[in-house]
Amino acid sequence: MNTTVITEPAPDIAVIIPHYNDVERLERCLTALMQNDIAGAEVLVIDNNSPDPPDRLHDLFPKVRFLNELEKGAGPARNRGVAASRAPFLAFIDADCVPGHDWLATARRVAKRADLIGGRVDVFDETPPPRSGAQAFEKVFAFNFKRYIEVQGISGAGNLVTSRAVFDDVGPFRTVVSEDTDWTRRAVAKGYRLEYADDLVASHPSRADWPALRSKWRRLMQESFALALTTHPAPMARIRWGLKALAMPASALVHLPKILASPKLDSFGERLRGALTLVHLRTLRMVWMLRQALGRAI
């Protein structure tokens, strides 16, 4: 008797989603992703040893592989996802992002266009209007991937497509430093081409209030300073960081017209609250950065 073995075709793209203690947003992310055509894709959620793990989502999303990574950080979680997947192309999205209805189809289409492709990240509010100062600030300034990619030559990993061959050559995401900035910078330094794709769209919620925005930027300053120390010798890195700190108040004045005239905001009150948040945050960043340059904690 002949026995026919049916094997599934190899996946062409792996969607890798790091997660930490944010089950409701992860469910929203996966719900939106399942509205895409996921045939031929492998979807992996890597939980970063959350106190509240996403166990209840396992039955809701049977096509998703749920893994666990004990080492803290989105970088190690992404690395685990890459190692556990087998597709030739990799699409990274964060658990608190919402992929567009054609996000996966677009990822497949642009995957061969460049070595690394960063997409557009739109900002939306999770609370009813009017916007707080933090929400107004994020609506205008957060997640400007086009500028990150085309001006700064870096990209976030919250909406990023690359190939396994590039990832294997560049190496894994590193911890402590700003891991996505570090990884894309290393890739570009190796000669890989980074492009922006405006039609690769995901959305991210704004920080609802000042404590959430402050916490975000404190983490970013810690990661960015750690990365700066790897780029230049320590004395020079600290001097450069201190000079950058002193430029923070001037940068707030430069950017005030952008937020006060932004068509993204709905009222003068939102613009004013956003402007005050801009000045407050840039002043606080100056203080933090000067402390870091002097070897003090923030």
N, C-alpha and C positions, 0 to 999 in steps of 0.2 A: 504494500500500500504506500502510495506516495504521500508525503506530508509537505504541505506548502507552508512556508514560514513567511508571514507578512511583517515587514519591518516598516516603521514610519520613516518618511524622508527626513534627512537631517535638517535642523532648523537653519534658517538663513540669517536671523538676527536675534540677539539676546537683549531683553529689556531688564535692566538691573536697577533695583530700587532699594537704597538703604533706608532703614527705619529705626527710630528710637522713640518709644513712649508717646505715640501720636496716632492711636488706632483710628479715631474718627476721620482724620484727614487721610490716612492711608486707605481707608475704605472708600472715601471720595475719589482718590487717585485711581484705585483699581476699578471702580465702577465706570469712570470715564474711559479708562484704558480698554475695558471690555467692550465698549462701544466702537472701538477700532476693529479692523480685520486682523485678528491675531493668528490666523492660520499660518503655520510655518514659523512662528516665533516662539521662543521660550521666555517665560516671564518669571523672574526670581525676585523675591523679597528677602532681604537679609536683615534680620532683626539684630540690633546691637545690644542684646542682653537686657531688654527693657524690663523695668519693674512691672509694667503692664504690657505683656507680650500680646501679639495679635492673634492669639489662638482661635478666637471666635470667628475669624475671617477664613479659616481653612476650608470650612464646608461651603461658605458663600462663594469662594473663588477656587473651584477644583482644578482649574487649568494653571494655577500659580503654584510655583515651588517656594515653600517657606523654609528658610535656613536660619541659623543663628551664628553670630560672630561675637566671641567674648571680648576681643580687644576693642577698646573704646575708640570711637570715631567713625565718621562716614567713610573715610579713606579705607580702613581695614574692611569695613562692610562691603564696599564696592570691590575691593580686591578679592574677597571671598566669592562674590557673585561671578566675577570673571573666571576664577579658577573652577567654579562649579558648573559653568556653562560650556557650550561647545560650538556655538554659531560663529561664523567668520566676522560678523559685524556686531558692534556693541552700542546700545542706546541707553544712556544714563538719564534718569529722571528722579527727582527727590519725592519722598513720600507725601510732602505737603503741597506738591504741585498738582495741577489738573491738566492732563494732556488734552490737546484739541481732538476733535472727532476724526481728523485725518493725520494725527501726529505720527503714527507708526508707518502709514503709507508714505508720508513725506520723508521720514527717516530712511526708509528703504531707497527712496528715489535719490536723495542727496548723498547717500553713504559713499558713493564712488566719485563724487564731485571733488572732494579734497580729502586730506588725511584726517583732519578733525573738522567737524562742523558744529558750531554753536548756534542755537536757535533763539527766537524771540521769547521773552518772558514778560507777559502782561501782569499788571498788579490789580487785584480786586479786593474789595472790603468784605469782611465777614459780619460786619455790624451795620445797622441801618444808618442813613445820613442824619445829621451832617458829619463830615469827617473830623476826627481829632487831629491835632497837630502832627502826631506821628504818622497817621494815615495819609495826610496831605503831603508830608515830606516824602514818604515812600512812593506815593502815586507819581510824583514828579521825578524823583532821583533814583529809585531802586531798580536794580536788574537791567541796567542799560547795556545789554550784551553786545549790541552793535558797536558801541564805543569801546567796550572792553576788547573786542576782537580786532576792529579795524584801526584803532588808535593805540591801544596799549599792548596788543599782541598776546592777550590772555583770554581765557574763558572760564566761566563757572561750569561745574559738572551737573548742575540741576537740569540741564537740557542740552545734552552733548552726544554726538554720534562719532564713533571712530571704528577702526578695524582691530581685530585681535592681533594682527601682525604688528600694527603700530604700538598697541599696548604692550605686547611682549618685548618690543625693542626699547621702548621708553622706560619700562619697569613699572612697578606698582605705585599707587598713591602712598605718600608718606604721611606720618602722623605729626602732630604738634603744630607744624606750619600750616598755612592756608593751602590745603592739599590740592584743590582744583587749580588754583593759580600756579602753584609749584609744578603740577603735572603738565599743564598745557605749556608753561614756559620751558620746561625741559624738552617737551616734544618739538616745539618751534626751534629751540637751540640745536636740535639734531637735524634740522632741515625739513621737518614735516610742515605741510601747508595747512594753515588754519583759516577757515572761511566762516562768514556769517550767513545764515539762511533765515530770512524774515518769515518764510512760510512754514518753518518748523516751530509751531507755537505751543507753548505751555503757559499756564497762569499760576500765580503765586499769591497767597493772601498777604495783605499789608499787616505790619505790626500794629496792633490796635491802640496802644497807648505808649506813653513815655517809658515806663519800666521795661516793656518788651523791646522797644527800640534801643534803649540804653544797653540792655543785656546783649543784644545782637552786636552792637558796635564795640562793646568791651571785648567780646570774643574775637571779633575781626581784628582789633588792634593787637591782641595777644598773638594771634596767628600770623599777622602781617609782620610784626616785629621779629618773631622767630624766623620767618622767611628772610627778612632783611639781613639778619645775622649770618645766614648761610650764603648770602650773595657777595658780601664785602667783608674784609677783615674787621674784627670787632670794634677797634677804636674809630675807624672810618665810618662803619655802619651806624654807630651811635651818634657821631657828628652829623651825618646826613639825616638821620631820623630827627634829631633835635632841630635842624634847620627846617625840615618839612613841618615840624610841629609849629614853629613860629609863623609859618605861612597860612595856618588854618583860619585865623580871623579874616585875613584878606580874601581867602577863598569864599568865605561866607558872604562878604560884600559883593564879590563878583557874581555869585549865584543868586543873590536876592532878586534881581529883575526876572530871572527865569521862573521863580516860584510865584512872584507877585503877578506875573502876566500869563501864567500857565492856563491854557484852555482845558487842561485835564481836571481842574478844580471848579467847583460849581458856584462858589460865592466868595465875596470879599473876606468873610469870616474864615473860611477854609484857607484862603491865601495868607491871611494874617497869622493864623495859628501855625501854618506850615513855615512861614518865614521866621517866626520866633523859635520854632523847633530847630530850624537850620542853624541859627546863630547859637543857640544853646548847645547843640551837638558839636558844632565845630570848635567852640570854646572848650568844651569838655575834652574833646579829642586832643586839643593842644596840651591841656594839663596832663592827660594820660601819657601822651607821647614824650613829653619832657621828663616825666617820672621814669619812663622806660629808658630813655637815653642816659639817665643818671643811674641806672641800675636798680631802680625801685619798682616794687609791684604796683599794679593798678587794681 
